[in-house]
Amino acid sequence: MAGIEVEGLTVAYSGAKPVVAVRSLDLRVDGGEPVAVIGPSGCGKSSLLLALAGLVPPSAGAVRIGGEGVAGPRLRTALMLQDLGLLPWKTVEHNAGLGLEIRGVDAATRRTVVRAVLERLGLAEFARAFPAELSGGMRQRVALARALALDADVLLMDEPLSALDALTREDLQDLLLGLWLQRRHTQVLVTHSIEEAVFLGRRIVVMTPRPGRVAAILDNPEAGERSYRASETFLHRCVTLRRMLAEEGAFASTEVDEAGGER
Amino acid sequence: MRPSKSRGMGYALASAVVLIVWQVLAWLLDTRALPSPGETAGALAAGLRTGILPNLVVSAWRVLLATTLGLVVGAPAGLLMGRSRRLDSVAGPLVFLAYPVPKVVFLPVLLVMFGIGDAPKVALMALIVFFQILVTARDAARAVSPSAVLSVQSLGASRWQGFRHVVVPASLPAIFTALRVSTGTAIAVLFFSETVAGTDGLGWYIMDAWTRIAYADMFAGIVAMGFMGVAIYEVLEIAESRLCRWTRAGRTDER
């Protein structure tokens, strides 16, 4: 599996209001390692992910995946955005097979691969449905199906579960975990949820407020089992992570409230 | 197929209302200028064998040709403008300079350029459809969700694939709306141009009947024009329901 190396990465956007989203960020993700990234709102987490996906060119520094410099979208990297990037005008099977179609894979092969993936994710009977006809959790599965159809060895996710209700969310966290245990792909999950980060990240990267850098990395080697969620270690890890985030000002608005400030 | 069935009912109901109001008005006014539905139906039946049908075909052909031209040129141009800031900065001002000008004013020039046959009428309607589609397609392409674009880019899509998989389908519903609006305007303008300069077409047929004081024939022409409008609207409706199936998805309350 391909590892990720980020060296001195700076992502800046020019325009009417120039913004430095990420500054001199260093990060190493080993091949086959699941990492979670967490930090205050607007800390450049999404920009980091877009740079890893090769969609935003670094203003400085470099990104390498599997030892090769990233200069554009990579064949076996799958990116899942917050709204999942499903196209409303394509059916489930066409959405799932879109990556293959763009890569010029012929229709017959596409159908075979997509059918198998949909089967595995419990979506087979919805192959001809449109995304609008599915629940949030099902849409999430379609987005995963697209990544699996590509046989991605690097999976980048930007708060993919944030729109789901708590129960569906846990269900999909279990699914993500199960897939990772099976496939052992390299995984970078950007999330706002402390519990999600602790459940799914073997290392948890805490970012500073913008411009984003790595503030700290929390080792979480116990992650990787469904039962982890119910363990004492899990709870302690969540508390530790919450404290680390507070130090980075992730809860700025609550502090103002406690100080009796106006909203 | 239930929607089309209920639409059929709608048309039947609308026709009934029109016929009743028309009949009552004709009876109240009691003038030769407003023939009753019955007289008009007679004139229409007779006209179908003599004059109306060929003129209807001529007009319908002109509308079809003009709409196709306007669409084929306007839609791609608008989509490209919407997705390319550079192209938009050059072509945008030109378009917005020309867009508000009523295209009818170009009729004299078009008559000089193309004579009095099909060409000037088709060109005039094509201009109307073109601008409407161009402006709508441009706005629709600009409004395409950035994340949809990013997600196909992350899959390695080329610019052309981005158009095919995202920009075109995302803009289609808006383009259909523009088509419906602009064909309506185009038919009104077709009537005008056929009466000003022409020897055939439904517009000419109606004006000719008027000058002959053949009011029943005139109303038969008007009814035929109404049918043409309905036919065009229905064709667009069917095309849209085929090409934009997804816009009807997820509205479970309708099923």
Interface residues (C-beta under 8 A of the other chain):
Chain A: L50 A53 G54 L55 G72 P73 L75 T77 A78 L79 L81 Q82 D83 L84 G85 L86 L87 P88 W89 K90 L98 G99 E101 I102 R103 A129 F130 P131 A132 E133 R146 L150
Chain B: S145 S147 A148 L150 S151 V152 Q153 S154 L155 G156 A157 Q161 H165 V166 P169 A170 L172 C244 R245 W246 A249 G250 T252
